[in-house]
Amino acid sequence: MDQGIGNELPGRHRTSDLRPSARWLVLIESGGFMLARLFDAGRQQLAEFDASTEEAVQMAKGQPLLSDAQQPEWDQALMGHSLDERRQAQVYALGV
């Protein structure tokens, strides 16, 4: 029984990271709604959610606002957004 008291013991837990840490928070309008998009250091999207949530406000609070998202390094990550949406976006660098 091996200390499982008749039940199978669960497998070992992973000790490695499941996904990379978020390094960038981008608040951007899309179709009339504000979105919060999280990106890793390589600007690969990790998550997307409603920017009006308390979580988005808390993440941005105290973080440096870098600029808008017009720089070339954001071209691939924000491909589906117009130039005007990218101009009005807010990009925050998240401290890890």
NUROKOL-681036 format. One record per atom (N, C-alpha, C): residue in three letters; x, y, z. Coordinates in nm, 4 decimals. Layout:
// residues N
<r residuo="ala" u="X" v="Y" w="Z"/>
...
***
This chain:
// residues 96
<r residuo="met" u="0.0817" v="-0.1200" w="0.0000"/>
<r residuo="met" u="0.0000" v="0.0000" w="0.0000"/>
<r residuo="met" u="0.0856" v="0.1256" w="0.0000"/>
<r residuo="asp" u="0.2028" v="0.1190" w="0.0534"/>
<r residuo="asp" u="0.3008" v="0.2268" w="0.0427"/>
<r residuo="asp" u="0.2503" v="0.3615" w="0.0923"/>
<r residuo="gln" u="0.1890" v="0.3671" w="0.2077"/>
<r residuo="gln" u="0.1414" v="0.4884" w="0.2759"/>
<r residuo="gln" u="0.0264" v="0.5589" w="0.2031"/>
<r residuo="gly" u="-0.0318" v="0.4975" w="0.1051"/>
<r residuo="gly" u="-0.1433" v="0.5588" w="0.0333"/>
<r residuo="gly" u="-0.2769" v="0.5188" w="0.0909"/>
<r residuo="ile" u="-0.2777" v="0.4331" w="0.1909"/>
<r residuo="ile" u="-0.3987" v="0.3840" w="0.2567"/>
<r residuo="ile" u="-0.4998" v="0.3349" w="0.1532"/>
<r residuo="gly" u="-0.4560" v="0.2540" w="0.0611"/>
<r residuo="gly" u="-0.5454" v="0.1955" w="-0.0373"/>
<r residuo="gly" u="-0.5660" v="0.2796" w="-0.1620"/>
<r residuo="asn" u="-0.5190" v="0.4033" w="-0.1622"/>
<r residuo="asn" u="-0.5318" v="0.4898" w="-0.2797"/>
<r residuo="asn" u="-0.3953" v="0.5063" w="-0.3461"/>
<r residuo="glu" u="-0.3985" v="0.5228" w="-0.4768"/>
<r residuo="glu" u="-0.2743" v="0.5450" w="-0.5486"/>
<r residuo="glu" u="-0.2162" v="0.6813" w="-0.5110"/>
<r residuo="leu" u="-0.0867" v="0.6851" w="-0.4870"/>
<r residuo="leu" u="-0.0209" v="0.8119" w="-0.4546"/>
<r residuo="leu" u="-0.0078" v="0.8966" w="-0.5804"/>
<r residuo="pro" u="-0.0237" v="1.0297" w="-0.5679"/>
<r residuo="pro" u="-0.0073" v="1.1156" w="-0.6862"/>
<r residuo="pro" u="0.1378" v="1.1171" w="-0.7325"/>
<r residuo="gly" u="0.1576" v="1.1477" w="-0.8603"/>
<r residuo="gly" u="0.2924" v="1.1573" w="-0.9149"/>
<r residuo="gly" u="0.3678" v="1.2753" w="-0.8579"/>
<r residuo="arg" u="0.4980" v="1.2784" w="-0.8851"/>
<r residuo="arg" u="0.5817" v="1.3871" w="-0.8358"/>
<r residuo="arg" u="0.5451" v="1.5176" w="-0.9061"/>
<r residuo="his" u="0.5527" v="1.6274" w="-0.8323"/>
<r residuo="his" u="0.5243" v="1.7590" w="-0.8884"/>
<r residuo="his" u="0.6426" v="1.8085" w="-0.9703"/>
<r residuo="arg" u="0.6129" v="1.8906" w="-1.0681"/>
<r residuo="arg" u="0.7191" v="1.9550" w="-1.1451"/>
<r residuo="arg" u="0.7901" v="2.0571" w="-1.0575"/>
<r residuo="thr" u="0.9175" v="2.0675" w="-1.0760"/>
<r residuo="thr" u="0.9919" v="2.1694" w="-1.0021"/>
<r residuo="thr" u="1.0412" v="2.2803" w="-1.0941"/>
<r residuo="ser" u="1.0150" v="2.2686" w="-1.2242"/>
<r residuo="ser" u="1.0574" v="2.3718" w="-1.3183"/>
<r residuo="ser" u="0.9436" v="2.4707" w="-1.3422"/>
<r residuo="asp" u="0.9773" v="2.5857" w="-1.3967"/>
<r residuo="asp" u="0.8766" v="2.6857" w="-1.4293"/>
<r residuo="asp" u="0.7863" v="2.6326" w="-1.5393"/>
<r residuo="leu" u="0.6591" v="2.6602" w="-1.5283"/>
<r residuo="leu" u="0.5642" v="2.6154" w="-1.6287"/>
<r residuo="leu" u="0.5647" v="2.7065" w="-1.7507"/>
<r residuo="arg" u="0.5854" v="2.8353" w="-1.7285"/>
<r residuo="arg" u="0.5967" v="2.9297" w="-1.8391"/>
<r residuo="arg" u="0.6798" v="3.0486" w="-1.7938"/>
<r residuo="pro" u="0.7306" v="3.1266" w="-1.8881"/>
<r residuo="pro" u="0.8158" v="3.2398" w="-1.8501"/>
<r residuo="pro" u="0.7381" v="3.3479" w="-1.7759"/>
<r residuo="ser" u="0.8098" v="3.4300" w="-1.7035"/>
<r residuo="ser" u="0.7490" v="3.5410" w="-1.6300"/>
<r residuo="ser" u="0.7072" v="3.6520" w="-1.7258"/>
<r residuo="ala" u="0.6005" v="3.7222" w="-1.6885"/>
<r residuo="ala" u="0.5559" v="3.8373" w="-1.7676"/>
<r residuo="ala" u="0.6509" v="3.9538" w="-1.7430"/>
<r residuo="arg" u="0.6976" v="4.0172" w="-1.8502"/>
<r residuo="arg" u="0.7883" v="4.1319" w="-1.8415"/>
<r residuo="arg" u="0.7237" v="4.2609" w="-1.8878"/>
<r residuo="trp" u="0.6177" v="4.2500" w="-1.9694"/>
<r residuo="trp" u="0.5527" v="4.3679" w="-2.0256"/>
<r residuo="trp" u="0.4026" v="4.3596" w="-2.0053"/>
<r residuo="leu" u="0.3425" v="4.4707" w="-1.9669"/>
<r residuo="leu" u="0.1976" v="4.4854" w="-1.9611"/>
<r residuo="leu" u="0.1615" v="4.5931" w="-2.0621"/>
<r residuo="val" u="0.0744" v="4.5588" w="-2.1561"/>
<r residuo="val" u="0.0297" v="4.6538" w="-2.2579"/>
<r residuo="val" u="-0.1203" v="4.6719" w="-2.2418"/>
<r residuo="leu" u="-0.1609" v="4.7961" w="-2.2178"/>
<r residuo="leu" u="-0.3028" v="4.8306" w="-2.2132"/>
<r residuo="leu" u="-0.3360" v="4.8946" w="-2.3469"/>
<r residuo="ile" u="-0.4245" v="4.8298" w="-2.4223"/>
<r residuo="ile" u="-0.4505" v="4.8731" w="-2.5590"/>
<r residuo="ile" u="-0.5980" v="4.8551" w="-2.5923"/>
<r residuo="glu" u="-0.6515" v="4.9481" w="-2.6697"/>
<r residuo="glu" u="-0.7904" v="4.9391" w="-2.7123"/>
<r residuo="glu" u="-0.8009" v="4.8447" w="-2.8309"/>
<r residuo="ser" u="-0.9093" v="4.7680" w="-2.8321"/>
<r residuo="ser" u="-0.9341" v="4.6765" w="-2.9434"/>
<r residuo="ser" u="-1.0844" v="4.6646" w="-2.9629"/>
<r residuo="gly" u="-1.1330" v="4.7218" w="-3.0710"/>
<r residuo="gly" u="-1.2757" v="4.7137" w="-3.1004"/>
<r residuo="gly" u="-1.3637" v="4.7831" w="-2.9982"/>
<r residuo="gly" u="-1.3160" v="4.8902" w="-2.9405"/>
<r residuo="gly" u="-1.3945" v="4.9649" w="-2.8422"/>
<r residuo="gly" u="-1.3772" v="4.9192" w="-2.6986"/>
<r residuo="phe" u="-1.2995" v="4.8147" w="-2.6744"/>
<r residuo="phe" u="-1.2739" v="4.7644" w="-2.5395"/>
<r residuo="phe" u="-1.1258" v="4.7765" w="-2.5084"/>
<r residuo="met" u="-1.0949" v="4.8047" w="-2.3824"/>
<r residuo="met" u="-0.9557" v="4.8095" w="-2.3389"/>
<r residuo="met" u="-0.9121" v="4.6699" w="-2.2963"/>
<r residuo="leu" u="-0.8010" v="4.6262" w="-2.3515"/>
<r residuo="leu" u="-0.7439" v="4.4965" w="-2.3187"/>
<r residuo="leu" u="-0.6131" v="4.5139" w="-2.2436"/>
<r residuo="ala" u="-0.5872" v="4.4234" w="-2.1527"/>
<r residuo="ala" u="-0.4565" v="4.4125" w="-2.0877"/>
<r residuo="ala" u="-0.3919" v="4.2886" w="-2.1464"/>
<r residuo="arg" u="-0.2734" v="4.3055" w="-2.2029"/>
<r residuo="arg" u="-0.2018" v="4.1935" w="-2.2633"/>
<r residuo="arg" u="-0.0670" v="4.1796" w="-2.1952"/>
<r residuo="leu" u="-0.0340" v="4.0587" w="-2.1525"/>
<r residuo="leu" u="0.0932" v="4.0307" w="-2.0869"/>
<r residuo="leu" u="0.1859" v="3.9614" w="-2.1850"/>
<r residuo="phe" u="0.3124" v="4.0061" w="-2.1872"/>
<r residuo="phe" u="0.4132" v="3.9509" w="-2.2769"/>
<r residuo="phe" u="0.5369" v="3.9117" w="-2.1976"/>
<r residuo="asp" u="0.6077" v="3.8094" w="-2.2459"/>
<r residuo="asp" u="0.7347" v="3.7721" w="-2.1841"/>
<r residuo="asp" u="0.8464" v="3.8610" w="-2.2389"/>
<r residuo="ala" u="0.9698" v="3.8327" w="-2.2016"/>
<r residuo="ala" u="1.0829" v="3.9162" w="-2.2430"/>
<r residuo="ala" u="1.1002" v="3.9187" w="-2.3944"/>
<r residuo="gly" u="1.0637" v="3.8116" w="-2.4632"/>
<r residuo="gly" u="1.0742" v="3.8055" w="-2.6086"/>
<r residuo="gly" u="0.9505" v="3.8586" w="-2.6795"/>
<r residuo="arg" u="0.8620" v="3.9211" w="-2.6051"/>
<r residuo="arg" u="0.7372" v="3.9788" w="-2.6550"/>
<r residuo="arg" u="0.6433" v="3.8739" w="-2.7151"/>
<r residuo="gln" u="0.6417" v="3.7565" w="-2.6543"/>
<r residuo="gln" u="0.5437" v="3.6533" w="-2.6874"/>
<r residuo="gln" u="0.4283" v="3.6674" w="-2.5888"/>
<r residuo="gln" u="0.3061" v="3.6696" w="-2.6396"/>
<r residuo="gln" u="0.1912" v="3.6922" w="-2.5525"/>
<r residuo="gln" u="0.1704" v="3.5752" w="-2.4582"/>
<r residuo="leu" u="0.1493" v="3.6075" w="-2.3300"/>
<r residuo="leu" u="0.1238" v="3.5075" w="-2.2280"/>
<r residuo="leu" u="-0.0230" v="3.5043" w="-2.1878"/>
<r residuo="ala" u="-0.0868" v="3.6218" w="-2.1859"/>
<r residuo="ala" u="-0.2267" v="3.6297" w="-2.1423"/>
<r residuo="ala" u="-0.2905" v="3.7559" w="-2.1975"/>
<r residuo="glu" u="-0.4240" v="3.7536" w="-2.2005"/>
<r residuo="glu" u="-0.5015" v="3.8694" w="-2.2445"/>
<r residuo="glu" u="-0.6295" v="3.8707" w="-2.1617"/>
<r residuo="phe" u="-0.6637" v="3.9875" w="-2.1061"/>
<r residuo="phe" u="-0.7851" v="3.9979" w="-2.0260"/>
<r residuo="phe" u="-0.8352" v="4.1414" w="-2.0277"/>
<r residuo="asp" u="-0.9512" v="4.1626" w="-1.9709"/>
<r residuo="asp" u="-1.0165" v="4.2932" w="-1.9670"/>
<r residuo="asp" u="-0.9323" v="4.3904" w="-1.8829"/>
<r residuo="ala" u="-0.8971" v="4.5040" w="-1.9402"/>
<r residuo="ala" u="-0.8110" v="4.6005" w="-1.8711"/>
<r residuo="ala" u="-0.8834" v="4.6760" w="-1.7594"/>
<r residuo="ser" u="-1.0152" v="4.6621" w="-1.7507"/>
<r residuo="ser" u="-1.0880" v="4.7326" w="-1.6453"/>
<r residuo="ser" u="-1.0902" v="4.6535" w="-1.5142"/>
<r residuo="thr" u="-1.0284" v="4.5374" w="-1.5106"/>
<r residuo="thr" u="-1.0266" v="4.4578" w="-1.3886"/>
<r residuo="thr" u="-0.9292" v="4.5170" w="-1.2867"/>
<r residuo="glu" u="-0.9512" v="4.4820" w="-1.1624"/>
<r residuo="glu" u="-0.8641" v="4.5306" w="-1.0552"/>
<r residuo="glu" u="-0.7218" v="4.4781" w="-1.0717"/>
<r residuo="glu" u="-0.7082" v="4.3584" w="-1.1267"/>
<r residuo="glu" u="-0.5751" v="4.2998" w="-1.1453"/>
<r residuo="glu" u="-0.4904" v="4.3846" w="-1.2402"/>
<r residuo="ala" u="-0.5506" v="4.4318" w="-1.3487"/>
<r residuo="ala" u="-0.4762" v="4.5138" w="-1.4450"/>
<r residuo="ala" u="-0.4317" v="4.6448" w="-1.3807"/>
<r residuo="val" u="-0.5189" v="4.7051" w="-1.3037"/>
<r residuo="val" u="-0.4852" v="4.8304" w="-1.2353"/>
<r residuo="val" u="-0.3725" v="4.8070" w="-1.1357"/>
<r residuo="gln" u="-0.3788" v="4.6980" w="-1.0598"/>
<r residuo="gln" u="-0.2751" v="4.6683" w="-0.9610"/>
<r residuo="gln" u="-0.1401" v="4.6391" w="-1.0266"/>
<r residuo="met" u="-0.1422" v="4.5706" w="-1.1408"/>
<r residuo="met" u="-0.0161" v="4.5413" w="-1.2106"/>
<r residuo="met" u="0.0515" v="4.6681" w="-1.2596"/>
<r residuo="ala" u="-0.0282" v="4.7622" w="-1.3094"/>
<r residuo="ala" u="0.0281" v="4.8858" w="-1.3651"/>
<r residuo="ala" u="0.0711" v="4.9834" w="-1.2551"/>
<r residuo="lys" u="0.0088" v="4.9744" w="-1.1396"/>
<r residuo="lys" u="0.0362" v="5.0676" w="-1.0304"/>
<r residuo="lys" u="0.1829" v="5.0593" w="-0.9867"/>
<r residuo="gly" u="0.2516" v="5.1733" w="-0.9901"/>
<r residuo="gly" u="0.3900" v="5.1813" w="-0.9458"/>
<r residuo="gly" u="0.4922" v="5.1355" w="-1.0487"/>
<r residuo="gln" u="0.4472" v="5.0867" w="-1.1640"/>
<r residuo="gln" u="0.5399" v="5.0438" w="-1.2686"/>
<r residuo="gln" u="0.5681" v="5.1603" w="-1.3624"/>
<r residuo="pro" u="0.6866" v="5.1664" w="-1.4163"/>
<r residuo="pro" u="0.7178" v="5.2773" w="-1.5077"/>
<r residuo="pro" u="0.6405" v="5.2646" w="-1.6398"/>
<r residuo="leu" u="0.5744" v="5.3737" w="-1.6767"/>
<r residuo="leu" u="0.5077" v="5.3805" w="-1.8069"/>
<r residuo="leu" u="0.6143" v="5.4174" w="-1.9080"/>
<r residuo="leu" u="0.6431" v="5.3274" w="-1.9994"/>
<r residuo="leu" u="0.7529" v="5.3503" w="-2.0932"/>
<r residuo="leu" u="0.7120" v="5.4420" w="-2.2071"/>
<r residuo="ser" u="0.6074" v="5.4072" w="-2.2749"/>
<r residuo="ser" u="0.5641" v="5.4870" w="-2.3895"/>
<r residuo="ser" u="0.4443" v="5.4186" w="-2.4512"/>
<r residuo="asp" u="0.4195" v="5.4530" w="-2.5759"/>
<r residuo="asp" u="0.3157" v="5.3829" w="-2.6504"/>
<r residuo="asp" u="0.3779" v="5.2594" w="-2.7155"/>
<r residuo="ala" u="0.3040" v="5.1947" w="-2.8024"/>
<r residuo="ala" u="0.3530" v="5.0702" w="-2.8626"/>
<r residuo="ala" u="0.3829" v="5.0866" w="-3.0113"/>
<r residuo="gln" u="0.4379" v="5.2015" w="-3.0494"/>
<r residuo="gln" u="0.4700" v="5.2261" w="-3.1901"/>
<r residuo="gln" u="0.6082" v="5.1787" w="-3.2312"/>
<r residuo="gln" u="0.6932" v="5.1445" w="-3.1366"/>
<r residuo="gln" u="0.8298" v="5.1046" w="-3.1683"/>
<r residuo="gln" u="0.8298" v="4.9757" w="-3.2501"/>
<r residuo="pro" u="0.9301" v="4.9590" w="-3.3344"/>
<r residuo="pro" u="0.9375" v="4.8402" w="-3.4212"/>
<r residuo="pro" u="0.9381" v="4.7072" w="-3.3450"/>
<r residuo="glu" u="0.9904" v="4.7060" w="-3.2236"/>
<r residuo="glu" u="0.9956" v="4.5802" w="-3.1481"/>
<r residuo="glu" u="0.8559" v="4.5260" w="-3.1131"/>
<r residuo="trp" u="0.7538" v="4.6123" w="-3.1230"/>
<r residuo="trp" u="0.6161" v="4.5701" w="-3.0958"/>
<r residuo="trp" u="0.5395" v="4.5315" w="-3.2231"/>
<r residuo="asp" u="0.6006" v="4.5461" w="-3.3388"/>
<r residuo="asp" u="0.5307" v="4.5180" w="-3.4650"/>
<r residuo="asp" u="0.4717" v="4.3776" w="-3.4701"/>
<r residuo="gln" u="0.5498" v="4.2771" w="-3.4407"/>
<r residuo="gln" u="0.5028" v="4.1383" w="-3.4486"/>
<r residuo="gln" u="0.4006" v="4.1084" w="-3.3392"/>
<r residuo="ala" u="0.4269" v="4.1508" w="-3.2174"/>
<r residuo="ala" u="0.3394" v="4.1186" w="-3.1041"/>
<r residuo="ala" u="0.2016" v="4.1831" w="-3.1160"/>
<r residuo="leu" u="0.1952" v="4.3031" w="-3.1739"/>
<r residuo="leu" u="0.0685" v="4.3770" w="-3.1826"/>
<r residuo="leu" u="0.0220" v="4.3899" w="-3.3275"/>
<r residuo="met" u="0.0497" v="4.2907" w="-3.4071"/>
<r residuo="met" u="0.0199" v="4.2929" w="-3.5498"/>
<r residuo="met" u="-0.1278" v="4.3218" w="-3.5810"/>
<r residuo="gly" u="-0.2192" v="4.2756" w="-3.5022"/>
<r residuo="gly" u="-0.3616" v="4.2920" w="-3.5296"/>
<r residuo="gly" u="-0.4190" v="4.4273" w="-3.4905"/>
<r residuo="his" u="-0.3382" v="4.5160" w="-3.4350"/>
<r residuo="his" u="-0.3857" v="4.6466" w="-3.3904"/>
<r residuo="his" u="-0.3476" v="4.7549" w="-3.4908"/>
<r residuo="ser" u="-0.4339" v="4.8552" w="-3.5012"/>
<r residuo="ser" u="-0.4076" v="4.9664" w="-3.5921"/>
<r residuo="ser" u="-0.2988" v="5.0570" w="-3.5345"/>
<r residuo="leu" u="-0.2451" v="5.1429" w="-3.6190"/>
<r residuo="leu" u="-0.1428" v="5.2377" w="-3.5747"/>
<r residuo="leu" u="-0.1984" v="5.3318" w="-3.4687"/>
<r residuo="asp" u="-0.3251" v="5.3724" w="-3.4851"/>
<r residuo="asp" u="-0.3876" v="5.4605" w="-3.3871"/>
<r residuo="asp" u="-0.4027" v="5.3904" w="-3.2518"/>
<r residuo="glu" u="-0.4429" v="5.2631" w="-3.2522"/>
<r residuo="glu" u="-0.4539" v="5.1873" w="-3.1271"/>
<r residuo="glu" u="-0.3174" v="5.1734" w="-3.0609"/>
<r residuo="arg" u="-0.2145" v="5.1480" w="-3.1396"/>
<r residuo="arg" u="-0.0803" v="5.1345" w="-3.0841"/>
<r residuo="arg" u="-0.0281" v="5.2672" w="-3.0312"/>
<r residuo="arg" u="-0.0648" v="5.3777" w="-3.0948"/>
<r residuo="arg" u="-0.0211" v="5.5107" w="-3.0511"/>
<r residuo="arg" u="-0.0823" v="5.5439" w="-2.9140"/>
<r residuo="gln" u="-0.2043" v="5.4986" w="-2.8908"/>
<r residuo="gln" u="-0.2733" v="5.5285" w="-2.7642"/>
<r residuo="gln" u="-0.2474" v="5.4246" w="-2.6549"/>
<r residuo="ala" u="-0.1796" v="5.3163" w="-2.6894"/>
<r residuo="ala" u="-0.1509" v="5.2103" w="-2.5922"/>
<r residuo="ala" u="-0.0561" v="5.2595" w="-2.4831"/>
<r residuo="gln" u="-0.0638" v="5.1910" w="-2.3700"/>
<r residuo="gln" u="0.0262" v="5.2191" w="-2.2588"/>
<r residuo="gln" u="0.1094" v="5.0934" w="-2.2340"/>
<r residuo="val" u="0.2409" v="5.1085" w="-2.2359"/>
<r residuo="val" u="0.3323" v="4.9960" w="-2.2176"/>
<r residuo="val" u="0.4034" v="5.0113" w="-2.0846"/>
<r residuo="tyr" u="0.3927" v="4.9092" w="-2.0004"/>
<r residuo="tyr" u="0.4572" v="4.9095" w="-1.8690"/>
<r residuo="tyr" u="0.5595" v="4.7975" w="-1.8627"/>
<r residuo="ala" u="0.6745" v="4.8254" w="-1.8046"/>
<r residuo="ala" u="0.7761" v="4.7227" w="-1.7782"/>
<r residuo="ala" u="0.7490" v="4.6687" w="-1.6387"/>
<r residuo="leu" u="0.7253" v="4.5397" w="-1.6301"/>
<r residuo="leu" u="0.6959" v="4.4772" w="-1.5004"/>
<r residuo="leu" u="0.8241" v="4.4332" w="-1.4330"/>
<r residuo="gly" u="0.8402" v="4.4684" w="-1.3078"/>
<r residuo="gly" u="0.9563" v="4.4243" w="-1.2320"/>
<r residuo="gly" u="0.9390" v="4.2805" w="-1.1889"/>
<r residuo="val" u="1.0438" v="4.2019" w="-1.2055"/>
<r residuo="val" u="1.0351" v="4.0601" w="-1.1698"/>
<r residuo="val" u="1.1355" v="4.0318" w="-1.0606"/>
***
